[in-house]
Amino acid sequence: MYNDEGLYIVEYPGHDAIEVIDKRLGRGMVIRSEAALRFRLELGRAVQSGEGSEAMDDCVDHFGGLLTQRAIYH
């Protein structure tokens, strides 16, 4: 879905899941079901805003409390 110097976001449609890695923090999360749906909606709004990576960062920051897994391999 998205990959830049600060963020990595990938969708796993068969599992109704999204993985988010915040490279700045070295932390990540996998969200499913309703949380994944909400994230998709907010991510879509961020993209439509036309503000680029800043809007993407803001979107991920909103879910920052869920970034609990250490990102070892990303």
N, CA, C, O and CB atoms as a CASP TS submission, in Angstrom:
PFRMAT TS
TARGET T0000
AUTHOR 0000-0000-0000
METHOD Language model
MODEL 1
PARENT N/A
ATOM      1  N   MET     1       0.807  -1.193   0.000  1.00  0.00           N
ATOM      2  CA  MET     1       0.000   0.000   0.000  1.00  0.00           C
ATOM      3  C   MET     1       0.855   1.264   0.000  1.00  0.00           C
ATOM      4  O   MET     1       0.594   2.202  -0.753  1.00  0.00           O
ATOM      5  CB  MET     1      -0.921  -0.006   1.189  1.00  0.00           C
ATOM      6  N   TYR     2       1.891   1.277   0.863  1.00  0.00           N
ATOM      7  CA  TYR     2       2.687   2.499   0.990  1.00  0.00           C
ATOM      8  C   TYR     2       4.045   2.154   1.581  1.00  0.00           C
ATOM      9  O   TYR     2       4.148   1.316   2.476  1.00  0.00           O
ATOM     10  CB  TYR     2       1.958   3.554   1.871  1.00  0.00           C
ATOM     11  N   ASN     3       5.080   2.804   1.074  1.00  0.00           N
ATOM     12  CA  ASN     3       6.425   2.597   1.601  1.00  0.00           C
ATOM     13  C   ASN     3       7.258   3.834   1.296  1.00  0.00           C
ATOM     14  O   ASN     3       7.419   4.213   0.136  1.00  0.00           O
ATOM     15  CB  ASN     3       7.081   1.316   0.995  1.00  0.00           C
ATOM     16  N   ASP     4       7.785   4.459   2.339  1.00  0.00           N
ATOM     17  CA  ASP     4       8.716   5.566   2.163  1.00  0.00           C
ATOM     18  C   ASP     4       9.782   5.475   3.243  1.00  0.00           C
ATOM     19  O   ASP     4       9.895   4.451   3.917  1.00  0.00           O
ATOM     20  CB  ASP     4       7.981   6.940   2.216  1.00  0.00           C
ATOM     21  N   GLU     5      10.559   6.527   3.413  1.00  0.00           N
ATOM     22  CA  GLU     5      11.653   6.470   4.379  1.00  0.00           C
ATOM     23  C   GLU     5      11.187   6.369   5.829  1.00  0.00           C
ATOM     24  O   GLU     5      11.968   5.978   6.697  1.00  0.00           O
ATOM     25  CB  GLU     5      12.518   7.679   4.223  1.00  0.00           C
ATOM     26  N   GLY     6       9.937   6.712   6.105  1.00  0.00           N
ATOM     27  CA  GLY     6       9.442   6.688   7.478  1.00  0.00           C
ATOM     28  C   GLY     6       8.382   5.660   7.780  1.00  0.00           C
ATOM     29  O   GLY     6       8.215   5.268   8.935  1.00  0.00           O
ATOM     30  N   LEU     7       7.649   5.207   6.755  1.00  0.00           N
ATOM     31  CA  LEU     7       6.519   4.305   6.981  1.00  0.00           C
ATOM     32  C   LEU     7       6.498   3.155   5.988  1.00  0.00           C
ATOM     33  O   LEU     7       6.922   3.281   4.839  1.00  0.00           O
ATOM     34  CB  LEU     7       5.216   5.071   6.899  1.00  0.00           C
ATOM     35  N   TYR     8       5.995   2.042   6.467  1.00  0.00           N
ATOM     36  CA  TYR     8       5.750   0.864   5.632  1.00  0.00           C
ATOM     37  C   TYR     8       4.352   0.392   5.988  1.00  0.00           C
ATOM     38  O   TYR     8       4.082   0.078   7.147  1.00  0.00           O
ATOM     39  CB  TYR     8       6.840  -0.281   5.858  1.00  0.00           C
ATOM     40  N   ILE     9       3.461   0.337   5.008  1.00  0.00           N
ATOM     41  CA  ILE     9       2.081  -0.096   5.238  1.00  0.00           C
ATOM     42  C   ILE     9       1.732  -1.123   4.176  1.00  0.00           C
ATOM     43  O   ILE     9       1.858  -0.861   2.980  1.00  0.00           O
ATOM     44  CB  ILE     9       1.081   1.113   5.206  1.00  0.00           C
ATOM     45  N   VAL    10       1.293  -2.295   4.619  1.00  0.00           N
ATOM     46  CA  VAL    10       0.914  -3.345   3.675  1.00  0.00           C
ATOM     47  C   VAL    10      -0.416  -3.952   4.119  1.00  0.00           C
ATOM     48  O   VAL    10      -0.685  -4.098   5.311  1.00  0.00           O
ATOM     49  CB  VAL    10       2.023  -4.444   3.579  1.00  0.00           C
ATOM     50  N   GLU    11      -1.231  -4.296   3.138  1.00  0.00           N
ATOM     51  CA  GLU    11      -2.542  -4.890   3.408  1.00  0.00           C
ATOM     52  C   GLU    11      -2.497  -6.377   3.085  1.00  0.00           C
ATOM     53  O   GLU    11      -1.910  -6.792   2.086  1.00  0.00           O
ATOM     54  CB  GLU    11      -3.657  -4.182   2.585  1.00  0.00           C
ATOM     55  N   TYR    12      -3.126  -7.169   3.943  1.00  0.00           N
ATOM     56  CA  TYR    12      -3.259  -8.609   3.733  1.00  0.00           C
ATOM     57  C   TYR    12      -4.747  -8.921   3.575  1.00  0.00           C
ATOM     58  O   TYR    12      -5.404  -9.293   4.547  1.00  0.00           O
ATOM     59  CB  TYR    12      -2.625  -9.429   4.924  1.00  0.00           C
ATOM     60  N   PRO    13      -5.292  -8.772   2.351  1.00  0.00           N
ATOM     61  CA  PRO    13      -6.732  -8.898   2.137  1.00  0.00           C
ATOM     62  C   PRO    13      -7.316 -10.238   2.575  1.00  0.00           C
ATOM     63  O   PRO    13      -8.421 -10.274   3.116  1.00  0.00           O
ATOM     64  CB  PRO    13      -7.035  -8.685   0.698  1.00  0.00           C
ATOM     65  N   GLY    14      -6.609 -11.323   2.357  1.00  0.00           N
ATOM     66  CA  GLY    14      -7.130 -12.631   2.735  1.00  0.00           C
ATOM     67  C   GLY    14      -7.276 -12.819   4.230  1.00  0.00           C
ATOM     68  O   GLY    14      -7.954 -13.739   4.688  1.00  0.00           O
ATOM     69  N   HIS    15      -6.635 -11.940   4.991  1.00  0.00           N
ATOM     70  CA  HIS    15      -6.684 -12.029   6.452  1.00  0.00           C
ATOM     71  C   HIS    15      -7.376 -10.819   7.070  1.00  0.00           C
ATOM     72  O   HIS    15      -7.434 -10.691   8.293  1.00  0.00           O
ATOM     73  CB  HIS    15      -5.276 -12.161   7.018  1.00  0.00           C
ATOM     74  N   ASP    16      -7.902  -9.933   6.225  1.00  0.00           N
ATOM     75  CA  ASP    16      -8.535  -8.703   6.689  1.00  0.00           C
ATOM     76  C   ASP    16      -7.620  -7.985   7.678  1.00  0.00           C
ATOM     77  O   ASP    16      -8.049  -7.589   8.762  1.00  0.00           O
ATOM     78  CB  ASP    16      -9.904  -9.005   7.338  1.00  0.00           C
ATOM     79  N   ALA    17      -6.356  -7.823   7.292  1.00  0.00           N
ATOM     80  CA  ALA    17      -5.366  -7.240   8.195  1.00  0.00           C
ATOM     81  C   ALA    17      -4.490  -6.223   7.474  1.00  0.00           C
ATOM     82  O   ALA    17      -4.317  -6.270   6.256  1.00  0.00           O
ATOM     83  CB  ALA    17      -4.498  -8.336   8.810  1.00  0.00           C
ATOM     84  N   ILE    18      -3.946  -5.307   8.262  1.00  0.00           N
ATOM     85  CA  ILE    18      -2.999  -4.310   7.779  1.00  0.00           C
ATOM     86  C   ILE    18      -1.812  -4.303   8.731  1.00  0.00           C
ATOM     87  O   ILE    18      -1.974  -4.302   9.952  1.00  0.00           O
ATOM     88  CB  ILE    18      -3.658  -2.889   7.675  1.00  0.00           C
ATOM     89  N   GLU    19      -0.619  -4.298   8.151  1.00  0.00           N
ATOM     90  CA  GLU    19       0.603  -4.181   8.941  1.00  0.00           C
ATOM     91  C   GLU    19       1.161  -2.780   8.734  1.00  0.00           C
ATOM     92  O   GLU    19       1.267  -2.303   7.605  1.00  0.00           O
ATOM     93  CB  GLU    19       1.656  -5.277   8.542  1.00  0.00           C
ATOM     94  N   VAL    20       1.511  -2.137   9.822  1.00  0.00           N
ATOM     95  CA  VAL    20       2.080  -0.795   9.766  1.00  0.00           C
ATOM     96  C   VAL    20       3.397  -0.815  10.532  1.00  0.00           C
ATOM     97  O   VAL    20       3.445  -1.233  11.689  1.00  0.00           O
ATOM     98  CB  VAL    20       1.094   0.274  10.355  1.00  0.00           C
ATOM     99  N   ILE    21       4.459  -0.361   9.883  1.00  0.00           N
ATOM    100  CA  ILE    21       5.756  -0.227  10.530  1.00  0.00           C
ATOM    101  C   ILE    21       6.139   1.246  10.486  1.00  0.00           C
ATOM    102  O   ILE    21       6.245   1.836   9.411  1.00  0.00           O
ATOM    103  CB  ILE    21       6.845  -1.125   9.837  1.00  0.00           C
ATOM    104  N   ASP    22       6.342   1.828  11.647  1.00  0.00           N
ATOM    105  CA  ASP    22       6.848   3.194  11.733  1.00  0.00           C
ATOM    106  C   ASP    22       8.362   3.081  11.851  1.00  0.00           C
ATOM    107  O   ASP    22       8.891   2.785  12.923  1.00  0.00           O
ATOM    108  CB  ASP    22       6.216   3.990  12.958  1.00  0.00           C
ATOM    109  N   LYS    23       9.044   3.317  10.758  1.00  0.00           N
ATOM    110  CA  LYS    23      10.502   3.164  10.716  1.00  0.00           C
ATOM    111  C   LYS    23      11.199   4.193  11.599  1.00  0.00           C
ATOM    112  O   LYS    23      12.317   3.965  12.063  1.00  0.00           O
ATOM    113  CB  LYS    23      11.007   3.289   9.278  1.00  0.00           C
ATOM    114  N   ARG    24      10.542   5.319  11.828  1.00  0.00           N
ATOM    115  CA  ARG    24      11.125   6.362  12.682  1.00  0.00           C
ATOM    116  C   ARG    24      11.247   5.882  14.117  1.00  0.00           C
ATOM    117  O   ARG    24      12.208   6.210  14.814  1.00  0.00           O
ATOM    118  CB  ARG    24      10.279   7.639  12.628  1.00  0.00           C
ATOM    119  N   LEU    25      10.257   5.094  14.556  1.00  0.00           N
ATOM    120  CA  LEU    25      10.233   4.597  15.933  1.00  0.00           C
ATOM    121  C   LEU    25      10.785   3.188  16.064  1.00  0.00           C
ATOM    122  O   LEU    25      11.129   2.747  17.160  1.00  0.00           O
ATOM    123  CB  LEU    25       8.829   4.633  16.464  1.00  0.00           C
ATOM    124  N   GLY    26      10.868   2.482  14.938  1.00  0.00           N
ATOM    125  CA  GLY    26      11.282   1.081  14.998  1.00  0.00           C
ATOM    126  C   GLY    26      10.213   0.213  15.631  1.00  0.00           C
ATOM    127  O   GLY    26      10.521  -0.789  16.275  1.00  0.00           O
ATOM    128  N   ARG    27       8.952   0.595  15.451  1.00  0.00           N
ATOM    129  CA  ARG    27       7.811  -0.121  16.033  1.00  0.00           C
ATOM    130  C   ARG    27       6.763  -0.382  14.961  1.00  0.00           C
ATOM    131  O   ARG    27       6.684   0.326  13.958  1.00  0.00           O
ATOM    132  CB  ARG    27       7.192   0.682  17.207  1.00  0.00           C
ATOM    133  N   GLY    28       5.960  -1.418  15.196  1.00  0.00           N
ATOM    134  CA  GLY    28       4.924  -1.739  14.241  1.00  0.00           C
ATOM    135  C   GLY    28       3.694  -2.326  14.893  1.00  0.00           C
ATOM    136  O   GLY    28       3.636  -2.515  16.108  1.00  0.00           O
ATOM    137  N   MET    29       2.704  -2.611  14.049  1.00  0.00           N
ATOM    138  CA  MET    29       1.452  -3.216  14.515  1.00  0.00           C
ATOM    139  C   MET    29       0.818  -3.973  13.364  1.00  0.00           C
ATOM    140  O   MET    29       1.067  -3.687  12.193  1.00  0.00           O
ATOM    141  CB  MET    29       0.472  -2.138  15.073  1.00  0.00           C
ATOM    142  N   VAL    30       0.009  -4.927  13.718  1.00  0.00           N
ATOM    143  CA  VAL    30      -0.876  -5.600  12.774  1.00  0.00           C
ATOM    144  C   VAL    30      -2.274  -5.404  13.324  1.00  0.00           C
ATOM    145  O   VAL    30      -2.564  -5.773  14.462  1.00  0.00           O
ATOM    146  CB  VAL    30      -0.515  -7.140  12.589  1.00  0.00           C
ATOM    147  N   ILE    31      -3.137  -4.820  12.509  1.00  0.00           N
ATOM    148  CA  ILE    31      -4.511  -4.585  12.941  1.00  0.00           C
ATOM    149  C   ILE    31      -5.457  -5.337  12.023  1.00  0.00           C
ATOM    150  O   ILE    31      -5.175  -5.536  10.842  1.00  0.00           O
ATOM    151  CB  ILE    31      -4.844  -3.072  12.951  1.00  0.00           C
ATOM    152  N   ARG    32      -6.595  -5.755  12.592  1.00  0.00           N
ATOM    153  CA  ARG    32      -7.569  -6.544  11.845  1.00  0.00           C
ATOM    154  C   ARG    32      -8.971  -6.014  12.090  1.00  0.00           C
ATOM    155  O   ARG    32      -9.205  -5.176  12.960  1.00  0.00           O
ATOM    156  CB  ARG    32      -7.483  -8.029  12.234  1.00  0.00           C
ATOM    157  N   SER    33      -9.879  -6.524  11.306  1.00  0.00           N
ATOM    158  CA  SER    33     -11.317  -6.297  11.453  1.00  0.00           C
ATOM    159  C   SER    33     -11.666  -4.815  11.499  1.00  0.00           C
ATOM    160  O   SER    33     -11.293  -4.060  10.601  1.00  0.00           O
ATOM    161  CB  SER    33     -11.824  -6.978  12.707  1.00  0.00           C
ATOM    162  N   GLU    34     -12.383  -4.396  12.545  1.00  0.00           N
ATOM    163  CA  GLU    34     -12.880  -3.019  12.630  1.00  0.00           C
ATOM    164  C   GLU    34     -11.746  -2.002  12.691  1.00  0.00           C
ATOM    165  O   GLU    34     -11.847  -0.928  12.097  1.00  0.00           O
ATOM    166  CB  GLU    34     -13.773  -2.861  13.849  1.00  0.00           C
ATOM    167  N   ALA    35     -10.676  -2.325  13.396  1.00  0.00           N
ATOM    168  CA  ALA    35      -9.540  -1.395  13.469  1.00  0.00           C
ATOM    169  C   ALA    35      -8.914  -1.216  12.090  1.00  0.00           C
ATOM    170  O   ALA    35      -8.536  -0.104  11.722  1.00  0.00           O
ATOM    171  CB  ALA    35      -8.478  -1.904  14.477  1.00  0.00           C
ATOM    172  N   ALA    36      -8.803  -2.297  11.330  1.00  0.00           N
ATOM    173  CA  ALA    36      -8.248  -2.216   9.976  1.00  0.00           C
ATOM    174  C   ALA    36      -9.171  -1.401   9.072  1.00  0.00           C
ATOM    175  O   ALA    36      -8.699  -0.612   8.254  1.00  0.00           O
ATOM    176  CB  ALA    36      -8.033  -3.631   9.390  1.00  0.00           C
ATOM    177  N   LEU    37     -10.463  -1.588   9.214  1.00  0.00           N
ATOM    178  CA  LEU    37     -11.425  -0.817   8.424  1.00  0.00           C
ATOM    179  C   LEU    37     -11.290   0.672   8.720  1.00  0.00           C
ATOM    180  O   LEU    37     -11.249   1.488   7.800  1.00  0.00           O
ATOM    181  CB  LEU    37     -12.863  -1.288   8.711  1.00  0.00           C
ATOM    182  N   ARG    38     -11.220   1.026  10.000  1.00  0.00           N
ATOM    183  CA  ARG    38     -11.074   2.436  10.374  1.00  0.00           C
ATOM    184  C   ARG    38      -9.757   3.001   9.837  1.00  0.00           C
ATOM    185  O   ARG    38      -9.715   4.124   9.335  1.00  0.00           O
ATOM    186  CB  ARG    38     -11.139   2.600  11.912  1.00  0.00           C
ATOM    187  N   PHE    39      -8.687   2.218   9.946  1.00  0.00           N
ATOM    188  CA  PHE    39      -7.393   2.675   9.440  1.00  0.00           C
ATOM    189  C   PHE    39      -7.461   2.921   7.938  1.00  0.00           C
ATOM    190  O   PHE    39      -6.944   3.925   7.448  1.00  0.00           O
ATOM    191  CB  PHE    39      -6.293   1.648   9.761  1.00  0.00           C
ATOM    192  N   ARG    40      -8.096   2.008   7.204  1.00  0.00           N
ATOM    193  CA  ARG    40      -8.247   2.185   5.749  1.00  0.00           C
ATOM    194  C   ARG    40      -8.977   3.488   5.424  1.00  0.00           C
ATOM    195  O   ARG    40      -8.575   4.229   4.526  1.00  0.00           O
ATOM    196  CB  ARG    40      -9.008   0.991   5.138  1.00  0.00           C
ATOM    197  N   LEU    41     -10.051   3.758   6.163  1.00  0.00           N
ATOM    198  CA  LEU    41     -10.820   4.987   5.935  1.00  0.00           C
ATOM    199  C   LEU    41      -9.971   6.224   6.195  1.00  0.00           C
ATOM    200  O   LEU    41      -9.963   7.159   5.393  1.00  0.00           O
ATOM    201  CB  LEU    41     -12.067   5.013   6.827  1.00  0.00           C
ATOM    202  N   GLU    42      -9.257   6.228   7.315  1.00  0.00           N
ATOM    203  CA  GLU    42      -8.427   7.384   7.651  1.00  0.00           C
ATOM    204  C   GLU    42      -7.259   7.532   6.681  1.00  0.00           C
ATOM    205  O   GLU    42      -6.869   8.648   6.338  1.00  0.00           O
ATOM    206  CB  GLU    42      -7.906   7.263   9.080  1.00  0.00           C
ATOM    207  N   LEU    43      -6.708   6.413   6.245  1.00  0.00           N
ATOM    208  CA  LEU    43      -5.621   6.448   5.270  1.00  0.00           C
ATOM    209  C   LEU    43      -6.122   7.019   3.943  1.00  0.00           C
ATOM    210  O   LEU    43      -5.427   7.804   3.297  1.00  0.00           O
ATOM    211  CB  LEU    43      -5.031   5.033   5.061  1.00  0.00           C
ATOM    212  N   GLY    44      -7.331   6.621   3.542  1.00  0.00           N
ATOM    213  CA  GLY    44      -7.932   7.164   2.325  1.00  0.00           C
ATOM    214  C   GLY    44      -8.117   8.668   2.408  1.00  0.00           C
ATOM    215  O   GLY    44      -7.874   9.386   1.438  1.00  0.00           O
ATOM    216  N   ARG    45      -8.548   9.143   3.567  1.00  0.00           N
ATOM    217  CA  ARG    45      -8.704  10.593   3.756  1.00  0.00           C
ATOM    218  C   ARG    45      -7.350  11.302   3.674  1.00  0.00           C
ATOM    219  O   ARG    45      -7.240  12.390   3.108  1.00  0.00           O
ATOM    220  CB  ARG    45      -9.377  10.891   5.117  1.00  0.00           C
ATOM    221  N   ALA    46      -6.328  10.671   4.245  1.00  0.00           N
ATOM    222  CA  ALA    46      -4.983  11.261   4.206  1.00  0.00           C
ATOM    223  C   ALA    46      -4.498  11.385   2.765  1.00  0.00           C
ATOM    224  O   ALA    46      -3.920  12.403   2.385  1.00  0.00           O
ATOM    225  CB  ALA    46      -3.989  10.413   5.031  1.00  0.00           C
ATOM    226  N   VAL    47      -4.733  10.356   1.973  1.00  0.00           N
ATOM    227  CA  VAL    47      -4.313  10.379   0.569  1.00  0.00           C
ATOM    228  C   VAL    47      -5.086  11.454  -0.193  1.00  0.00           C
ATOM    229  O   VAL    47      -4.504  12.200  -0.982  1.00  0.00           O
ATOM    230  CB  VAL    47      -4.527   8.992  -0.090  1.00  0.00           C
ATOM    231  N   GLN    48      -6.391  11.531   0.042  1.00  0.00           N
ATOM    232  CA  GLN    48      -7.226  12.503  -0.665  1.00  0.00           C
ATOM    233  C   GLN    48      -6.907  13.943  -0.285  1.00  0.00           C
ATOM    234  O   GLN    48      -7.179  14.863  -1.056  1.00  0.00           O
ATOM    235  CB  GLN    48      -8.681  12.223  -0.390  1.00  0.00           C
ATOM    236  N   SER    49      -6.334  14.143   0.894  1.00  0.00           N
ATOM    237  CA  SER    49      -6.028  15.506   1.340  1.00  0.00           C
ATOM    238  C   SER    49      -4.958  16.162   0.476  1.00  0.00           C
ATOM    239  O   SER    49      -4.864  17.388   0.420  1.00  0.00           O
ATOM    240  CB  SER    49      -5.575  15.493   2.793  1.00  0.00           C
ATOM    241  N   GLY    50      -4.150  15.340  -0.201  1.00  0.00           N
ATOM    242  CA  GLY    50      -3.101  15.874  -1.053  1.00  0.00           C
ATOM    243  C   GLY    50      -1.895  16.413  -0.307  1.00  0.00           C
ATOM    244  O   GLY    50      -1.051  17.085  -0.901  1.00  0.00           O
ATOM    245  N   GLU    51      -1.798  16.129   0.988  1.00  0.00           N
ATOM    246  CA  GLU    51      -0.698  16.650   1.801  1.00  0.00           C
ATOM    247  C   GLU    51       0.517  15.729   1.822  1.00  0.00           C
ATOM    248  O   GLU    51       1.498  16.022   2.505  1.00  0.00           O
ATOM    249  CB  GLU    51      -1.172  16.882   3.210  1.00  0.00           C
ATOM    250  N   GLY    52       0.466  14.632   1.092  1.00  0.00           N
ATOM    251  CA  GLY    52       1.613  13.739   0.965  1.00  0.00           C
ATOM    252  C   GLY    52       1.988  13.009   2.234  1.00  0.00           C
ATOM    253  O   GLY    52       1.125  12.597   3.009  1.00  0.00           O
ATOM    254  N   SER    53       3.288  12.853   2.439  1.00  0.00           N
ATOM    255  CA  SER    53       3.780  12.030   3.542  1.00  0.00           C
ATOM    256  C   SER    53       3.417  12.604   4.904  1.00  0.00           C
ATOM    257  O   SER    53       3.287  11.849   5.868  1.00  0.00           O
ATOM    258  CB  SER    53       5.278  11.875   3.440  1.00  0.00           C
ATOM    259  N   GLU    54       3.253  13.906   5.010  1.00  0.00           N
ATOM    260  CA  GLU    54       2.862  14.502   6.290  1.00  0.00           C
ATOM    261  C   GLU    54       1.489  13.994   6.729  1.00  0.00           C
ATOM    262  O   GLU    54       1.289  13.686   7.904  1.00  0.00           O
ATOM    263  CB  GLU    54       2.852  16.039   6.187  1.00  0.00           C
ATOM    264  N   ALA    55       0.556  13.905   5.806  1.00  0.00           N
ATOM    265  CA  ALA    55      -0.777  13.394   6.118  1.00  0.00           C
ATOM    266  C   ALA    55      -0.717  11.918   6.495  1.00  0.00           C
ATOM    267  O   ALA    55      -1.442  11.469   7.383  1.00  0.00           O
ATOM    268  CB  ALA    55      -1.722  13.598   4.928  1.00  0.00           C
ATOM    269  N   MET    56       0.148  11.166   5.819  1.00  0.00           N
ATOM    270  CA  MET    56       0.311   9.745   6.146  1.00  0.00           C
ATOM    271  C   MET    56       0.874   9.595   7.556  1.00  0.00           C
ATOM    272  O   MET    56       0.405   8.759   8.328  1.00  0.00           O
ATOM    273  CB  MET    56       1.237   9.046   5.117  1.00  0.00           C
ATOM    274  N   ASP    57       1.879  10.402   7.891  1.00  0.00           N
ATOM    275  CA  ASP    57       2.466  10.366   9.230  1.00  0.00           C
ATOM    276  C   ASP    57       1.415  10.683  10.285  1.00  0.00           C
ATOM    277  O   ASP    57       1.347  10.013  11.315  1.00  0.00           O
ATOM    278  CB  ASP    57       3.638  11.356   9.335  1.00  0.00           C
ATOM    279  N   ASP    58       0.598  11.696  10.036  1.00  0.00           N
ATOM    280  CA  ASP    58      -0.459  12.066  10.977  1.00  0.00           C
ATOM    281  C   ASP    58      -1.448  10.929  11.171  1.00  0.00           C
ATOM    282  O   ASP    58      -1.894  10.673  12.289  1.00  0.00           O
ATOM    283  CB  ASP    58      -1.190  13.312  10.493  1.00  0.00           C
ATOM    284  N   CYS    59      -1.790  10.251  10.089  1.00  0.00           N
ATOM    285  CA  CYS    59      -2.716   9.124  10.159  1.00  0.00           C
ATOM    286  C   CYS    59      -2.147   8.026  11.045  1.00  0.00           C
ATOM    287  O   CYS    59      -2.848   7.504  11.913  1.00  0.00           O
ATOM    288  CB  CYS    59      -3.013   8.576   8.754  1.00  0.00           C
ATOM    289  N   VAL    60      -0.893   7.672  10.837  1.00  0.00           N
ATOM    290  CA  VAL    60      -0.262   6.620  11.633  1.00  0.00           C
ATOM    291  C   VAL    60      -0.095   7.077  13.080  1.00  0.00           C
ATOM    292  O   VAL    60      -0.276   6.281  14.001  1.00  0.00           O
ATOM    293  CB  VAL    60       1.104   6.229  11.033  1.00  0.00           C
ATOM    294  N   ASP    61       0.248   8.342  13.292  1.00  0.00           N
ATOM    295  CA  ASP    61       0.405   8.862  14.651  1.00  0.00           C
ATOM    296  C   ASP    61      -0.878   8.714  15.458  1.00  0.00           C
ATOM    297  O   ASP    61      -0.834   8.502  16.670  1.00  0.00           O
ATOM    298  CB  ASP    61       0.827  10.326  14.611  1.00  0.00           C
ATOM    299  N   HIS    62      -2.019   8.827  14.787  1.00  0.00           N
ATOM    300  CA  HIS    62      -3.313   8.668  15.463  1.00  0.00           C
ATOM    301  C   HIS    62      -3.456   7.263  16.061  1.00  0.00           C
ATOM    302  O   HIS    62      -4.137   7.086  17.070  1.00  0.00           O
ATOM    303  CB  HIS    62      -4.469   8.944  14.478  1.00  0.00           C
ATOM    304  N   PHE    63      -2.827   6.282  15.452  1.00  0.00           N
ATOM    305  CA  PHE    63      -2.878   4.900  15.916  1.00  0.00           C
ATOM    306  C   PHE    63      -1.617   4.525  16.704  1.00  0.00           C
ATOM    307  O   PHE    63      -1.360   3.346  16.944  1.00  0.00           O
ATOM    308  CB  PHE    63      -3.054   3.954  14.726  1.00  0.00           C
ATOM    309  N   GLY    64      -0.841   5.522  17.101  1.00  0.00           N
ATOM    310  CA  GLY    64       0.454   5.300  17.738  1.00  0.00           C
ATOM    311  C   GLY    64       0.437   4.397  18.951  1.00  0.00           C
ATOM    312  O   GLY    64       1.413   3.690  19.200  1.00  0.00           O
ATOM    313  N   GLY    65      -0.638   4.399  19.709  1.00  0.00           N
ATOM    314  CA  GLY    65      -0.733   3.548  20.889  1.00  0.00           C
ATOM    315  C   GLY    65      -0.709   2.065  20.569  1.00  0.00           C
ATOM    316  O   GLY    65      -0.452   1.241  21.448  1.00  0.00           O
ATOM    317  N   LEU    66      -0.975   1.721  19.320  1.00  0.00           N
ATOM    318  CA  LEU    66      -0.978   0.314  18.913  1.00  0.00           C
ATOM    319  C   LEU    66       0.372  -0.145  18.371  1.00  0.00           C
ATOM    320  O   LEU    66       0.557  -1.331  18.096  1.00  0.00           O
ATOM    321  CB  LEU    66      -2.045   0.085  17.868  1.00  0.00           C
ATOM    322  N   LEU    67       1.305   0.772  18.218  1.00  0.00           N
ATOM    323  CA  LEU    67       2.628   0.430  17.686  1.00  0.00           C
ATOM    324  C   LEU    67       3.478  -0.171  18.807  1.00  0.00           C
ATOM    325  O   LEU    67       4.359   0.491  19.356  1.00  0.00           O
ATOM    326  CB  LEU    67       3.331   1.689  17.070  1.00  0.00           C
ATOM    327  N   THR    68       3.205  -1.415  19.132  1.00  0.00           N
ATOM    328  CA  THR    68       3.848  -2.038  20.291  1.00  0.00           C
ATOM    329  C   THR    68       4.890  -3.093  19.942  1.00  0.00           C
ATOM    330  O   THR    68       5.664  -3.504  20.806  1.00  0.00           O
ATOM    331  CB  THR    68       2.812  -2.656  21.156  1.00  0.00           C
ATOM    332  N   GLN    69       4.920  -3.530  18.702  1.00  0.00           N
ATOM    333  CA  GLN    69       5.856  -4.589  18.308  1.00  0.00           C
ATOM    334  C   GLN    69       7.150  -3.981  17.776  1.00  0.00           C
ATOM    335  O   GLN    69       7.121  -3.067  16.953  1.00  0.00           O
ATOM    336  CB  GLN    69       5.220  -5.512  17.241  1.00  0.00           C
ATOM    337  N   ARG    70       8.275  -4.489  18.247  1.00  0.00           N
ATOM    338  CA  ARG    70       9.558  -4.028  17.721  1.00  0.00           C
ATOM    339  C   ARG    70       9.691  -4.447  16.265  1.00  0.00           C
ATOM    340  O   ARG    70       9.403  -5.591  15.913  1.00  0.00           O
ATOM    341  CB  ARG    70      10.736  -4.588  18.560  1.00  0.00           C
ATOM    342  N   ALA    71      10.125  -3.528  15.426  1.00  0.00           N
ATOM    343  CA  ALA    71      10.351  -3.823  14.007  1.00  0.00           C
ATOM    344  C   ALA    71      11.810  -4.222  13.844  1.00  0.00           C
ATOM    345  O   ALA    71      12.695  -3.368  13.818  1.00  0.00           O
ATOM    346  CB  ALA    71       9.993  -2.589  13.091  1.00  0.00           C
ATOM    347  N   ILE    72      12.051  -5.500  13.737  1.00  0.00           N
ATOM    348  CA  ILE    72      13.415  -6.010  13.700  1.00  0.00           C
ATOM    349  C   ILE    72      13.942  -6.113  12.279  1.00  0.00           C
ATOM    350  O   ILE    72      15.107  -5.799  12.035  1.00  0.00           O
ATOM    351  CB  ILE    72      13.486  -7.363  14.372  1.00  0.00           C
ATOM    352  N   TYR    73      13.123  -6.540  11.346  1.00  0.00           N
ATOM    353  CA  TYR    73      13.589  -6.854   9.997  1.00  0.00           C
ATOM    354  C   TYR    73      13.242  -5.820   8.946  1.00  0.00           C
ATOM    355  O   TYR    73      13.575  -6.025   7.779  1.00  0.00           O
ATOM    356  CB  TYR    73      13.036  -8.150   9.582  1.00  0.00           C
ATOM    357  N   HIS    74      12.593  -4.720   9.292  1.00  0.00           N
ATOM    358  CA  HIS    74      12.182  -3.717   8.298  1.00  0.00           C
ATOM    359  C   HIS    74      13.132  -2.555   8.283  1.00  0.00           C
ATOM    360  O   HIS    74      12.947  -1.615   7.510  1.00  0.00           O
ATOM    361  CB  HIS    74      10.769  -3.220   8.575  1.00  0.00           C
TER
END
